[in-house]
Amino acid sequence: MYVVLVYDISQEKNGARRCSRIFKICKKYLSHIQDSVFEGELSNAQLERFKQELKGYINKELDSVILFKSRQEKWLDKEFWGKEDDCTSFFL
Amino acid sequence: MYVVLVYDISQEKNGARRCSRIFKICKKYLSHIQDSVFEGELSNAQLERFKQELKGYINKELDSVILFKSRQEKWLDKEFWGKEDDCTSFFL
């Protein structure tokens, strides 16, 4: 499935360390397309592993992590209204 | 159509003012679900007006604004892996 993940990690309670760990795990599974936004194609098994890895670092009282899932990438269109990052993975 | 908008506004060149204007325009058209993430249902006409309003404030060299569009909200599923903001609009 095609997923877009957005996070907002609080600076409280050692937030910088959490943020750095969460960033690294997201980069392992997805492409980084904006400050705290990632996208990519994952199987159900990959998504489950990704979730388990992140779970250990997300503070459920402080941090917001939202995942948008679409069964097919073609169901989602993407527009850039500002600059386009070099690291962005484009739709085919 | 159902849209998700994510932005990353640079602090350079009067960025705080741009960010505040962009935030207000996004709030006018969409629901605020995370720090710099908005979602909502827009018609083509509304999307066009929204884009035109934002255009005046986005610095195309510095700011990143990405819009994900799905023809139907049901094609996109949403999961919260951290806290859920009170202001979030949930799927039916």
N, CA and C atoms of all chains as a GROMACS GRO file, in nm:
protein
  552
    1MET      N    1   0.085  -0.119   0.000
    1MET     CA    2   0.000   0.000   0.000
    1MET      C    3   0.088   0.124   0.000
    2TYR      N    4   0.028   0.237  -0.040
    2TYR     CA    5   0.102   0.363  -0.044
    2TYR      C    6   0.070   0.439   0.085
    3VAL      N    7   0.172   0.487   0.154
    3VAL     CA    8   0.147   0.557   0.280
    3VAL      C    9   0.216   0.694   0.285
    4VAL      N   10   0.152   0.783   0.358
    4VAL     CA   11   0.212   0.914   0.388
    4VAL      C   12   0.213   0.925   0.540
    5LEU      N   13   0.329   0.952   0.597
    5LEU     CA   14   0.338   0.967   0.742
    5LEU      C   15   0.380   1.109   0.778
    6VAL      N   16   0.310   1.169   0.873
    6VAL     CA   17   0.344   1.304   0.920
    6VAL      C   18   0.362   1.296   1.071
    7TYR      N   19   0.466   1.360   1.122
    7TYR     CA   20   0.480   1.359   1.269
    7TYR      C   21   0.509   1.497   1.324
    8ASP      N   22   0.476   1.511   1.450
    8ASP     CA   23   0.507   1.633   1.525
    8ASP      C   24   0.554   1.585   1.662
    9ILE      N   25   0.684   1.588   1.682
    9ILE     CA   26   0.742   1.534   1.806
    9ILE      C   27   0.768   1.648   1.904
   10SER      N   28   0.712   1.635   2.022
   10SER     CA   29   0.729   1.739   2.124
   10SER      C   30   0.875   1.750   2.168
   11GLN      N   31   0.914   1.869   2.208
   11GLN     CA   32   1.051   1.888   2.258
   11GLN      C   33   1.062   1.845   2.405
   12GLU      N   34   0.950   1.826   2.469
   12GLU     CA   35   0.950   1.789   2.612
   12GLU      C   36   1.004   1.648   2.634
   13LYS      N   37   1.050   1.623   2.757
   13LYS     CA   38   1.096   1.489   2.799
   13LYS      C   39   1.190   1.424   2.698
   14ASN      N   40   1.302   1.490   2.675
   14ASN     CA   41   1.404   1.435   2.586
   14ASN      C   42   1.355   1.422   2.441
   15GLY      N   43   1.279   1.521   2.396
   15GLY     CA   44   1.216   1.516   2.264
   15GLY      C   45   1.316   1.513   2.147
   16ALA      N   46   1.430   1.581   2.163
   16ALA     CA   47   1.527   1.586   2.054
   16ALA      C   48   1.577   1.445   2.022
   17ARG      N   49   1.600   1.366   2.126
   17ARG     CA   50   1.648   1.229   2.105
   17ARG      C   51   1.539   1.142   2.039
   18ARG      N   52   1.416   1.157   2.091
   18ARG     CA   53   1.304   1.082   2.031
   18ARG      C   54   1.289   1.117   1.884
   19CYS      N   55   1.298   1.247   1.855
   19CYS     CA   56   1.279   1.296   1.719
   19CYS      C   57   1.384   1.237   1.626
   20SER      N   58   1.508   1.235   1.672
   20SER     CA   59   1.617   1.182   1.590
   20SER      C   60   1.598   1.032   1.562
   21ARG      N   61   1.555   0.957   1.664
   21ARG     CA   62   1.531   0.812   1.646
   21ARG      C   63   1.414   0.789   1.549
   22ILE      N   64   1.307   0.866   1.569
   22ILE     CA   65   1.187   0.849   1.486
   22ILE      C   66   1.220   0.885   1.340
   23PHE      N   67   1.297   0.991   1.322
   23PHE     CA   68   1.338   1.030   1.187
   23PHE      C   69   1.414   0.916   1.118
   24LYS      N   70   1.509   0.857   1.191
   24LYS     CA   71   1.590   0.749   1.132
   24LYS      C   72   1.506   0.627   1.094
   25ILE      N   73   1.412   0.592   1.179
   25ILE     CA   74   1.327   0.475   1.149
   25ILE      C   75   1.238   0.505   1.027
   26CYS      N   76   1.183   0.625   1.022
   26CYS     CA   77   1.099   0.662   0.906
   26CYS      C   78   1.180   0.657   0.777
   27LYS      N   79   1.304   0.706   0.782
   27LYS     CA   80   1.392   0.706   0.664
   27LYS      C   81   1.423   0.564   0.616
   28LYS      N   82   1.424   0.471   0.711
   28LYS     CA   83   1.454   0.331   0.678
   28LYS      C   84   1.341   0.270   0.593
   29TYR      N   85   1.219   0.313   0.619
   29TYR     CA   86   1.104   0.253   0.550
   29TYR      C   87   1.047   0.339   0.437
   30LEU      N   88   1.066   0.471   0.447
   30LEU     CA   89   0.997   0.561   0.354
   30LEU      C   90   1.091   0.667   0.296
   31SER      N   91   1.042   0.742   0.199
   31SER     CA   92   1.118   0.854   0.143
   31SER      C   93   1.080   0.983   0.215
   32HIS      N   94   1.180   1.063   0.244
   32HIS     CA   95   1.161   1.188   0.316
   32HIS      C   96   1.122   1.296   0.215
   33ILE      N   97   1.002   1.353   0.226
   33ILE     CA   98   0.961   1.451   0.125
   33ILE      C   99   0.944   1.592   0.179
   34GLN      N  100   0.938   1.605   0.310
   34GLN     CA  101   0.930   1.739   0.370
   34GLN      C  102   0.974   1.725   0.514
   35ASP      N  103   1.008   1.839   0.575
   35ASP     CA  104   1.056   1.842   0.714
   35ASP      C  105   1.016   1.720   0.798
   36SER      N  106   0.888   1.698   0.820
   36SER     CA  107   0.845   1.584   0.902
   36SER      C  108   0.740   1.502   0.829
   37VAL      N  109   0.759   1.487   0.697
   37VAL     CA  110   0.666   1.413   0.612
   37VAL      C  111   0.741   1.308   0.530
   38PHE      N  112   0.687   1.186   0.529
   38PHE     CA  113   0.749   1.075   0.456
   38PHE      C  114   0.642   1.006   0.373
   39GLU      N  115   0.686   0.943   0.264
   39GLU     CA  116   0.590   0.868   0.182
   39GLU      C  117   0.658   0.744   0.127
   40GLY      N  118   0.577   0.648   0.088
   40GLY     CA  119   0.635   0.530   0.026
   40GLY      C  120   0.537   0.415   0.016
   41GLU      N  121   0.584   0.309  -0.045
   41GLU     CA  122   0.505   0.189  -0.068
   41GLU      C  123   0.549   0.084   0.036
   42LEU      N  124   0.455   0.029   0.109
   42LEU     CA  125   0.488  -0.072   0.209
   42LEU      C  126   0.392  -0.190   0.198
   43SER      N  127   0.442  -0.308   0.226
   43SER     CA  128   0.353  -0.424   0.237
   43SER      C  129   0.292  -0.422   0.377
   44ASN      N  130   0.192  -0.506   0.400
   44ASN     CA  131   0.133  -0.513   0.535
   44ASN      C  132   0.238  -0.552   0.638
   45ALA      N  133   0.325  -0.646   0.600
   45ALA     CA  134   0.428  -0.694   0.694
   45ALA      C  135   0.528  -0.581   0.726
   46GLN      N  136   0.568  -0.508   0.623
   46GLN     CA  137   0.660  -0.395   0.646
   46GLN      C  138   0.596  -0.290   0.736
   47LEU      N  139   0.469  -0.262   0.709
   47LEU     CA  140   0.398  -0.161   0.790
   47LEU      C  141   0.393  -0.205   0.936
   48GLU      N  142   0.370  -0.331   0.959
   48GLU     CA  143   0.363  -0.382   1.096
   48GLU      C  144   0.499  -0.370   1.165
   49ARG      N  145   0.606  -0.405   1.094
   49ARG     CA  146   0.740  -0.392   1.153
   49ARG      C  147   0.773  -0.246   1.183
   50PHE      N  148   0.741  -0.160   1.086
   50PHE     CA  149   0.764  -0.016   1.098
   50PHE      C  150   0.693   0.038   1.225
   51LYS      N  151   0.567   0.000   1.239
   51LYS     CA  152   0.486   0.043   1.353
   51LYS      C  153   0.548  -0.003   1.485
   52GLN      N  154   0.591  -0.129   1.487
   52GLN     CA  155   0.651  -0.184   1.609
   52GLN      C  156   0.780  -0.111   1.644
   53GLU      N  157   0.861  -0.081   1.542
   53GLU     CA  158   0.987  -0.010   1.568
   53GLU      C  159   0.962   0.130   1.622
   54LEU      N  160   0.866   0.197   1.562
   54LEU     CA  161   0.838   0.335   1.605
   54LEU      C  162   0.777   0.341   1.745
   55LYS      N  163   0.694   0.243   1.773
   55LYS     CA  164   0.618   0.238   1.899
   55LYS      C  165   0.704   0.263   2.023
   56GLY      N  166   0.826   0.210   2.020
   56GLY     CA  167   0.916   0.224   2.134
   56GLY      C  168   0.962   0.367   2.157
   57TYR      N  169   0.944   0.454   2.058
   57TYR     CA  170   0.996   0.591   2.071
   57TYR      C  171   0.887   0.698   2.082
   58ILE      N  172   0.768   0.667   2.028
   58ILE     CA  173   0.660   0.767   2.032
   58ILE      C  174   0.607   0.782   2.175
   59ASN      N  175   0.601   0.905   2.224
   59ASN     CA  176   0.537   0.931   2.353
   59ASN      C  177   0.390   0.963   2.325
   60LYS      N  178   0.302   0.874   2.365
   60LYS     CA  179   0.160   0.884   2.328
   60LYS      C  180   0.087   1.001   2.394
   61GLU      N  181   0.150   1.061   2.493
   61GLU     CA  182   0.091   1.178   2.559
   61GLU      C  183   0.134   1.307   2.487
   62LEU      N  184   0.253   1.301   2.426
   62LEU     CA  185   0.313   1.425   2.374
   62LEU      C  186   0.323   1.433   2.222
   63ASP      N  187   0.349   1.321   2.158
   63ASP     CA  188   0.381   1.322   2.015
   63ASP      C  189   0.260   1.287   1.928
   64SER      N  190   0.254   1.350   1.813
   64SER     CA  191   0.149   1.318   1.717
   64SER      C  192   0.212   1.252   1.595
   65VAL      N  193   0.164   1.135   1.559
   65VAL     CA  194   0.212   1.066   1.438
   65VAL      C  195   0.088   1.018   1.363
   66ILE      N  196   0.068   1.069   1.243
   66ILE     CA  197  -0.051   1.031   1.165
   66ILE      C  198  -0.007   0.962   1.036
   67LEU      N  199  -0.070   0.850   1.009
   67LEU     CA  200  -0.038   0.773   0.890
   67LEU      C  201  -0.161   0.769   0.799
   68PHE      N  202  -0.144   0.812   0.675
   68PHE     CA  203  -0.251   0.804   0.576
   68PHE      C  204  -0.216   0.686   0.484
   69LYS      N  205  -0.313   0.598   0.464
   69LYS     CA  206  -0.288   0.479   0.383
   69LYS      C  207  -0.384   0.475   0.265
   70SER      N  208  -0.329   0.441   0.149
   70SER     CA  209  -0.412   0.426   0.032
   70SER      C  210  -0.375   0.292  -0.031
   71ARG      N  211  -0.477   0.215  -0.069
   71ARG     CA  212  -0.444   0.084  -0.123
   71ARG      C  213  -0.361   0.096  -0.250
   72GLN      N  214  -0.390   0.202  -0.327
   72GLN     CA  215  -0.314   0.221  -0.450
   72GLN      C  216  -0.266   0.365  -0.462
   73GLU      N  217  -0.142   0.379  -0.504
   73GLU     CA  218  -0.082   0.513  -0.516
   73GLU      C  219  -0.160   0.599  -0.615
   74LYS      N  220  -0.216   0.536  -0.718
   74LYS     CA  221  -0.286   0.613  -0.822
   74LYS      C  222  -0.414   0.679  -0.769
   75TRP      N  223  -0.461   0.634  -0.651
   75TRP     CA  224  -0.580   0.696  -0.593
   75TRP      C  225  -0.547   0.830  -0.528
   76LEU      N  226  -0.420   0.858  -0.518
   76LEU     CA  227  -0.378   0.980  -0.451
   76LEU      C  228  -0.292   1.062  -0.547
   77ASP      N  229  -0.328   1.186  -0.564
   77ASP     CA  230  -0.253   1.275  -0.652
   77ASP      C  231  -0.175   1.372  -0.563
   78LYS      N  232  -0.065   1.422  -0.613
   78LYS     CA  233   0.020   1.507  -0.529
   78LYS      C  234   0.058   1.633  -0.604
   79GLU      N  235   0.046   1.748  -0.538
   79GLU     CA  236   0.085   1.876  -0.601
   79GLU      C  237   0.183   1.949  -0.511
   80PHE      N  238   0.279   2.013  -0.574
   80PHE     CA  239   0.374   2.096  -0.499
   80PHE      C  240   0.339   2.241  -0.524
   81TRP      N  241   0.306   2.312  -0.418
   81TRP     CA  242   0.270   2.453  -0.435
   81TRP      C  243   0.388   2.545  -0.399
   82GLY      N  244   0.491   2.489  -0.343
   82GLY     CA  245   0.610   2.567  -0.312
   82GLY      C  246   0.727   2.501  -0.382
   83LYS      N  247   0.841   2.497  -0.316
   83LYS     CA  248   0.959   2.432  -0.375
   83LYS      C  249   0.943   2.280  -0.372
   84GLU      N  250   1.015   2.213  -0.458
   84GLU     CA  251   1.014   2.067  -0.458
   84GLU      C  252   1.150   2.019  -0.409
   85ASP      N  253   1.149   1.939  -0.302
   85ASP     CA  254   1.276   1.890  -0.248
   85ASP      C  255   1.341   1.792  -0.346
   86ASP      N  256   1.472   1.793  -0.346
   86ASP     CA  257   1.545   1.700  -0.433
   86ASP      C  258   1.521   1.555  -0.394
   87CYS      N  259   1.494   1.538  -0.265
   87CYS     CA  260   1.483   1.400  -0.215
   87CYS      C  261   1.345   1.341  -0.240
   88THR      N  262   1.258   1.419  -0.299
   88THR     CA  263   1.122   1.370  -0.320
   88THR      C  264   1.117   1.258  -0.422
   89SER      N  265   1.038   1.157  -0.390
   89SER     CA  266   1.015   1.051  -0.489
   89SER      C  267   0.889   1.087  -0.565
   90PHE      N  268   0.899   1.098  -0.692
   90PHE     CA  269   0.784   1.138  -0.773
   90PHE      C  270   0.698   1.021  -0.812
   91PHE      N  271   0.573   1.053  -0.844
   91PHE     CA  272   0.484   0.950  -0.896
   91PHE      C  273   0.529   0.913  -1.036
   92LEU      N  274   0.507   0.790  -1.073
   92LEU     CA  275   0.546   0.746  -1.207
   92LEU      C  276   0.441   0.790  -1.309
   93MET      N  277  -1.342   1.679  -0.345
   93MET     CA  278  -1.235   1.582  -0.322
   93MET      C  279  -1.180   1.596  -0.181
   94TYR      N  280  -1.114   1.492  -0.133
   94TYR     CA  281  -1.055   1.494   0.000
   94TYR      C  282  -0.907   1.532  -0.014
   95VAL      N  283  -0.863   1.630   0.064
   95VAL     CA  284  -0.722   1.672   0.053
   95VAL      C  285  -0.652   1.673   0.188
   96VAL      N  286  -0.522   1.649   0.182
   96VAL     CA  287  -0.434   1.662   0.298
   96VAL      C  288  -0.324   1.760   0.255
   97LEU      N  289  -0.306   1.866   0.332
   97LEU     CA  290  -0.202   1.964   0.300
   97LEU      C  291  -0.097   1.966   0.412
   98VAL      N  292   0.029   1.960   0.372
   98VAL     CA  293   0.140   1.969   0.470
   98VAL      C  294   0.231   2.083   0.426
   99TYR      N  295   0.274   2.164   0.522
   99TYR     CA  296   0.366   2.271   0.482
   99TYR      C  297   0.486   2.281   0.574
  100ASP      N  298   0.591   2.336   0.520
  100ASP     CA  299   0.712   2.364   0.595
  100ASP      C  300   0.758   2.502   0.549
  101ILE      N  301   0.730   2.602   0.633
  101ILE     CA  302   0.759   2.741   0.595
  101ILE      C  303   0.893   2.783   0.657
  102SER      N  304   0.981   2.830   0.571
  102SER     CA  305   1.114   2.872   0.617
  102SER      C  306   1.104   2.994   0.709
  103GLN      N  307   1.197   3.005   0.802
  103GLN     CA  308   1.198   3.123   0.890
  103GLN      C  309   1.265   3.242   0.821
  104GLU      N  310   1.334   3.216   0.710
  104GLU     CA  311   1.404   3.324   0.638
  104GLU      C  312   1.307   3.424   0.574
  105LYS      N  313   1.358   3.544   0.550
  105LYS     CA  314   1.281   3.648   0.478
  105LYS      C  315   1.139   3.666   0.533
  106ASN      N  316   1.132   3.706   0.660
  106ASN     CA  317   1.003   3.733   0.722
  106ASN      C  318   0.913   3.609   0.727
  107GLY      N  319   0.973   3.494   0.754
  107GLY     CA  320   0.901   3.367   0.753
  107GLY      C  321   0.789   3.357   0.855
  108ALA      N  322   0.808   3.419   0.972
  108ALA     CA  323   0.706   3.409   1.078
  108ALA      C  324   0.574   3.471   1.029
  109ARG      N  325   0.585   3.582   0.958
  109ARG     CA  326   0.464   3.648   0.907
  109ARG      C  327   0.399   3.561   0.798
  110ARG      N  328   0.481   3.507   0.706
  110ARG     CA  329   0.428   3.419   0.601
  110ARG      C  330   0.356   3.300   0.664
  111CYS      N  331   0.421   3.242   0.764
  111CYS     CA  332   0.368   3.122   0.829
  111CYS      C  333   0.231   3.152   0.891
  112SER      N  334   0.221   3.265   0.957
  112SER     CA  335   0.095   3.300   1.023
  112SER      C  336  -0.016   3.322   0.920
  113ARG      N  337   0.016   3.386   0.809
  113ARG     CA  338  -0.085   3.407   0.702
  113ARG      C  339  -0.127   3.274   0.640
  114ILE      N  340  -0.028   3.191   0.611
  114ILE     CA  341  -0.056   3.061   0.548
  114ILE      C  342  -0.141   2.975   0.641
  115PHE      N  343  -0.108   2.977   0.769
  115PHE     CA  344  -0.186   2.901   0.868
  115PHE      C  345  -0.332   2.946   0.865
  116LYS      N  346  -0.354   3.077   0.866
  116LYS     CA  347  -0.491   3.129   0.869
  116LYS      C  348  -0.570   3.090   0.745
  117ILE      N  349  -0.506   3.097   0.630
  117ILE     CA  350  -0.576   3.060   0.505
  117ILE      C  351  -0.609   2.910   0.506
  118CYS      N  352  -0.514   2.829   0.551
  118CYS     CA  353  -0.540   2.684   0.557
  118CYS      C  354  -0.658   2.654   0.650
  119LYS      N  355  -0.662   2.723   0.764
  119LYS     CA  356  -0.769   2.702   0.862
  119LYS      C  357  -0.906   2.741   0.806
  120LYS      N  358  -0.905   2.835   0.712
  120LYS     CA  359  -1.030   2.881   0.651
  120LYS      C  360  -1.091   2.772   0.564
  121TYR      N  361  -1.004   2.693   0.500
  121TYR     CA  362  -1.053   2.592   0.405
  121TYR      C  363  -1.053   2.450   0.461
  122LEU      N  364  -0.967   2.423   0.558
  122LEU     CA  365  -0.947   2.284   0.603
  122LEU      C  366  -0.945   2.272   0.754
  123SER      N  367  -0.945   2.148   0.803
  123SER     CA  368  -0.933   2.124   0.948
  123SER      C  369  -0.787   2.102   0.984
  124HIS      N  370  -0.747   2.158   1.095
  124HIS     CA  371  -0.609   2.150   1.141
  124HIS      C  372  -0.592   2.021   1.221
  125ILE      N  373  -0.509   1.929   1.173
  125ILE     CA  374  -0.498   1.801   1.244
  125ILE      C  375  -0.362   1.777   1.307
  126GLN      N  376  -0.264   1.854   1.270
  126GLN     CA  377  -0.132   1.842   1.332
  126GLN      C  378  -0.059   1.972   1.306
  127ASP      N  379   0.047   1.999   1.382
  127ASP     CA  380   0.127   2.120   1.372
  127ASP      C  381   0.116   2.192   1.237
  128SER      N  382   0.157   2.128   1.129
  128SER     CA  383   0.151   2.194   0.998
  128SER      C  384   0.083   2.103   0.896
  129VAL      N  385  -0.022   2.034   0.943
  129VAL     CA  386  -0.098   1.941   0.857
  129VAL      C  387  -0.247   1.973   0.868
  130PHE      N  388  -0.312   1.978   0.752
  130PHE     CA  389  -0.454   2.011   0.744
  130PHE      C  390  -0.522   1.908   0.653
  131GLU      N  391  -0.651   1.886   0.676
  131GLU     CA  392  -0.725   1.794   0.589
  131GLU      C  393  -0.866   1.845   0.570
  132GLY      N  394  -0.931   1.799   0.466
  132GLY     CA  395  -1.070   1.837   0.446
  132GLY      C  396  -1.122   1.804   0.308
  133GLU      N  397  -1.249   1.832   0.291
  133GLU     CA  398  -1.318   1.806   0.166
  133GLU      C  399  -1.333   1.939   0.091
  134LEU      N  400  -1.288   1.944  -0.033
  134LEU     CA  401  -1.299   2.067  -0.111
  134LEU      C  402  -1.353   2.036  -0.250
  135SER      N  403  -1.430   2.131  -0.302
  135SER     CA  404  -1.471   2.119  -0.443
  135SER      C  405  -1.356   2.170  -0.529
  136ASN      N  406  -1.364   2.148  -0.659
  136ASN     CA  407  -1.260   2.202  -0.748
  136ASN      C  408  -1.250   2.353  -0.738
  137ALA      N  409  -1.366   2.418  -0.730
  137ALA     CA  410  -1.368   2.565  -0.722
  137ALA      C  411  -1.303   2.614  -0.593
  138GLN      N  412  -1.336   2.547  -0.483
  138GLN     CA  413  -1.275   2.585  -0.354
  138GLN      C  414  -1.125   2.564  -0.356
  139LEU      N  415  -1.083   2.453  -0.415
  139LEU     CA  416  -0.939   2.424  -0.423
  139LEU      C  417  -0.867   2.533  -0.502
  140GLU      N  418  -0.930   2.577  -0.609
  140GLU     CA  419  -0.869   2.681  -0.693
  140GLU      C  420  -0.856   2.813  -0.617
  141ARG      N  421  -0.963   2.849  -0.545
  141ARG     CA  422  -0.960   2.973  -0.465
  141ARG      C  423  -0.854   2.963  -0.356
  142PHE      N  424  -0.849   2.850  -0.289
  142PHE     CA  425  -0.753   2.823  -0.182
  142PHE      C  426  -0.609   2.840  -0.236
  143LYS      N  427  -0.585   2.778  -0.350
  143LYS     CA  428  -0.453   2.785  -0.413
  143LYS      C  429  -0.415   2.930  -0.446
  144GLN      N  430  -0.510   3.004  -0.502
  144GLN     CA  431  -0.483   3.143  -0.538
  144GLN      C  432  -0.453   3.228  -0.414
  145GLU      N  433  -0.529   3.203  -0.307
  145GLU     CA  434  -0.506   3.280  -0.184
  145GLU      C  435  -0.368   3.251  -0.126
  146LEU      N  436  -0.333   3.125  -0.125
  146LEU     CA  437  -0.203   3.085  -0.067
  146LEU      C  438  -0.085   3.134  -0.150
  147LYS      N  439  -0.105   3.134  -0.280
  147LYS     CA  440   0.000   3.168  -0.375
  147LYS      C  441   0.073   3.298  -0.340
  148GLY      N  442  -0.004   3.395  -0.294
  148GLY     CA  443   0.053   3.525  -0.262
  148GLY      C  444   0.151   3.521  -0.145
  149TYR      N  445   0.146   3.415  -0.066
  149TYR     CA  446   0.229   3.410   0.055
  149TYR      C  447   0.343   3.308   0.049
  150ILE      N  448   0.325   3.204  -0.033
  150ILE     CA  449   0.429   3.101  -0.041
  150ILE      C  450   0.552   3.155  -0.113
  151ASN      N  451   0.669   3.140  -0.053
  151ASN     CA  452   0.794   3.174  -0.121
  151ASN      C  453   0.844   3.047  -0.190
  152LYS      N  454   0.839   3.047  -0.321
  152LYS     CA  455   0.868   2.925  -0.397
  152LYS      C  456   1.014   2.880  -0.390
  153GLU      N  457   1.099   2.967  -0.341
  153GLU     CA  458   1.241   2.930  -0.324
  153GLU      C  459   1.265   2.866  -0.187
  154LEU      N  460   1.182   2.906  -0.091
  154LEU     CA  461   1.210   2.868   0.048
  154LEU      C  462   1.109   2.772   0.110
  155ASP      N  463   0.983   2.786   0.076
  155ASP     CA  464   0.877   2.712   0.145
  155ASP      C  465   0.835   2.586   0.068
  156SER      N  466   0.800   2.484   0.145
  156SER     CA  467   0.749   2.362   0.085
  156SER      C  468   0.602   2.346   0.124
  157VAL      N  469   0.516   2.330   0.025
  157VAL     CA  470   0.374   2.306   0.051
  157VAL      C  471   0.332   2.190  -0.040
  158ILE      N  472   0.291   2.080   0.022
  158ILE     CA  473   0.252   1.962  -0.058
  158ILE      C  474   0.105   1.931  -0.032
  159LEU      N  475   0.032   1.908  -0.140
  159LEU     CA  476  -0.109   1.877  -0.130
  159LEU      C  477  -0.133   1.737  -0.186
  160PHE      N  478  -0.193   1.650  -0.105
  160PHE     CA  479  -0.231   1.516  -0.150
  160PHE      C  480  -0.382   1.520  -0.174
  161LYS      N  481  -0.423   1.473  -0.290
  161LYS     CA  482  -0.565   1.478  -0.326
  161LYS      C  483  -0.617   1.337  -0.353
  162SER      N  484  -0.733   1.309  -0.300
  162SER     CA  485  -0.796   1.181  -0.328
  162SER      C  486  -0.940   1.210  -0.369
  163ARG      N  487  -0.985   1.144  -0.475
  163ARG     CA  488  -1.119   1.176  -0.522
  163ARG      C  489  -1.223   1.142  -0.416
  164GLN      N  490  -1.195   1.036  -0.340
  164GLN     CA  491  -1.289   0.997  -0.236
  164GLN      C  492  -1.216   0.972  -0.105
  165GLU      N  493  -1.275   1.022   0.004
  165GLU     CA  494  -1.212   1.008   0.135
  165GLU      C  495  -1.196   0.861   0.172
  166LYS      N  496  -1.291   0.778   0.127
  166LYS     CA  497  -1.286   0.636   0.165
  166LYS      C  498  -1.166   0.564   0.104
  167TRP      N  499  -1.101   0.626   0.007
  167TRP     CA  500  -0.983   0.564  -0.054
  167TRP      C  501  -0.859   0.581   0.034
  168LEU      N  502  -0.876   0.662   0.137
  168LEU     CA  503  -0.764   0.691   0.223
  168LEU      C  504  -0.802   0.657   0.367
  169ASP      N  505  -0.718   0.579   0.430
  169ASP     CA  506  -0.743   0.541   0.568
  169ASP      C  507  -0.645   0.618   0.655
  170LYS      N  508  -0.681   0.640   0.779
  170LYS     CA  509  -0.596   0.722   0.865
  170LYS      C  510  -0.574   0.654   0.999
  171GLU      N  511  -0.450   0.651   1.044
  171GLU     CA  512  -0.420   0.590   1.174
  171GLU      C  513  -0.342   0.690   1.259
  172PHE      N  514  -0.372   0.691   1.388
  172PHE     CA  515  -0.298   0.775   1.481
  172PHE      C  516  -0.207   0.684   1.562
  173TRP      N  517  -0.078   0.707   1.553
  173TRP     CA  518   0.017   0.623   1.628
  173TRP      C  519   0.063   0.693   1.755
  174GLY      N  520   0.033   0.821   1.768
  174GLY     CA  521   0.065   0.894   1.892
  174GLY      C  522  -0.064   0.947   1.948
  175LYS      N  523  -0.060   1.068   2.002
  175LYS     CA  524  -0.182   1.128   2.057
  175LYS      C  525  -0.275   1.172   1.944
  176GLU      N  526  -0.402   1.185   1.975
  176GLU     CA  527  -0.499   1.235   1.878
  176GLU      C  528  -0.540   1.374   1.922
  177ASP      N  529  -0.522   1.472   1.833
  177ASP     CA  530  -0.561   1.608   1.868
  177ASP      C  531  -0.713   1.619   1.876
  178ASP      N  532  -0.758   1.706   1.966
  178ASP     CA  533  -0.902   1.728   1.981
  178ASP      C  534  -0.963   1.787   1.856
  179CYS      N  535  -0.879   1.862   1.785
  179CYS     CA  536  -0.933   1.935   1.669
  179CYS      C  537  -0.944   1.846   1.545
  180THR      N  538  -0.903   1.722   1.558
  180THR     CA  539  -0.904   1.634   1.442
  180THR      C  540  -1.045   1.599   1.398
  181SER      N  541  -1.067   1.601   1.267
  181SER     CA  542  -1.195   1.554   1.215
  181SER      C  543  -1.179   1.408   1.180
  182PHE      N  544  -1.261   1.325   1.237
  182PHE     CA  545  -1.247   1.181   1.217
  182PHE      C  546  -1.322   1.134   1.093
  183PHE      N  547  -1.279   1.020   1.043
  183PHE     CA  548  -1.351   0.958   0.932
  183PHE      C  549  -1.482   0.904   0.985
  184LEU      N  550  -1.583   0.902   0.903
  184LEU     CA  551  -1.715   0.849   0.944
  184LEU      C  552  -1.713   0.698   0.939
   0.00000   0.00000   0.00000
